[in-house]
Amino acid sequence: MEDLIMAEFEKTNSKPSHVLMMRNLNHSLFRMLNPKQKDEIEPSINRLIDKGFVAY
């Protein structure tokens, strides 16, 4: 799941300190996920925050 989230940053050619809005993720990624994957969204984002890839 973390790889899918990070791939969205790559798709938008984001650089460090760029922002990817949650509504963009809802539109492009989260709608395509199955229920089990949707349950993993929040823990995956939290792991990315812990690793320093995402700021909240």
C-alpha positions as a printed NumPy array, in Angstrom:
array([[  0.   ,   0.   ,   0.   ],
       [  2.839,   2.38 ,   0.825],
       [  4.285,   1.798,  -2.639],
       [  0.962,   2.717,  -4.234],
       [  0.792,   5.956,  -2.255],
       [  4.364,   6.884,  -3.123],
       [  3.681,   6.062,  -6.788],
       [  1.026,   8.797,  -6.775],
       [  3.748,  11.293,  -5.87 ],
       [  5.801,  10.055,  -8.805],
       [  2.844,  10.342, -11.194],
       [  2.541,  14.034, -10.378],
       [  6.304,  14.6  , -10.689],
       [  6.365,  15.77 ,  -7.072],
       [  9.607,  16.881,  -5.5  ],
       [ 10.567,  16.928,  -1.805],
       [  8.351,  19.373,   0.089],
       [  5.603,  19.226,  -2.569],
       [  2.07 ,  18.543,  -1.397],
       [ -0.251,  15.863,  -2.671],
       [ -3.746,  16.572,  -1.428],
       [ -5.816,  13.785,   0.096],
       [ -8.637,  14.58 ,  -2.327],
       [ -6.253,  13.759,  -5.189],
       [ -5.516,  10.403,  -3.588],
       [ -9.24 ,   9.815,  -3.096],
       [ -9.832,  10.508,  -6.78 ],
       [ -6.93 ,   8.641,  -8.276],
       [ -6.11 ,   5.804,  -5.898],
       [ -8.508,   5.117,  -3.058],
       [-11.544,   4.581,  -5.283],
       [ -9.785,   1.694,  -7.003],
       [ -9.003,  -0.24 ,  -3.816],
       [-10.815,  -3.247,  -2.465],
       [-12.183,  -3.165,   1.134],
       [ -9.147,  -4.927,   2.614],
       [ -6.784,  -2.44 ,   0.953],
       [ -8.926,   0.467,   2.181],
       [ -8.433,  -0.791,   5.739],
       [ -4.67 ,  -0.51 ,   5.187],
       [ -4.692,   3.132,   4.035],
       [ -4.413,   4.784,   7.437],
       [ -1.726,   2.448,   8.834],
       [  0.26 ,   2.821,   5.604],
       [  0.12 ,   6.606,   5.749],
       [  1.184,   6.478,   9.398],
       [  4.174,   4.306,   8.486],
       [  5.154,   6.801,   5.771],
       [  4.906,   9.589,   8.351],
       [  7.096,   7.588,  10.768],
       [  9.679,   7.062,   8.016],
       [  9.705,  10.785,   7.217],
       [  8.339,  10.432,   3.684],
       [  5.051,  12.148,   4.532],
       [  4.367,  15.072,   6.842],
       [  1.101,  15.556,   8.652]])
